[in-house]
Amino acid sequence: MDINYDRLPSHMQDSARRYMEHGHPVGDFLTFVMENDLCHAFVKADDINTMAMREWAVFLYNAPGKSWGSPEKVREWQAHNGLAGPDNNK
């Protein structure tokens, strides 16, 4: 699956990529985005991410459904190493 990270803020692209591709833990802001917790995401967002919330929504809309949407989905995605899968612990 090809995921486009280009429209996300440049300082967030690597974190988003590591989360999506390998299930790596991320900071508070991105965790709240992936959990679909808008209020907490805005509270933790820096000025750049605040202005980019529409791009984050588009990113999620095009992301695998199993990767985001609730704290449980985020935990499962991380436990299964993201797109790499459970047999690829990179």
Secondary structure, DSSP 4 states (H G I P E B T S, - for coil): -----TTS-GGGHHHHHHHHHH-----HHHHHHHTT-HHHHHHH--HHHHHTHHHHHHHHHHS-GGGSSSHHHHHHHHHTTGGG-TT---
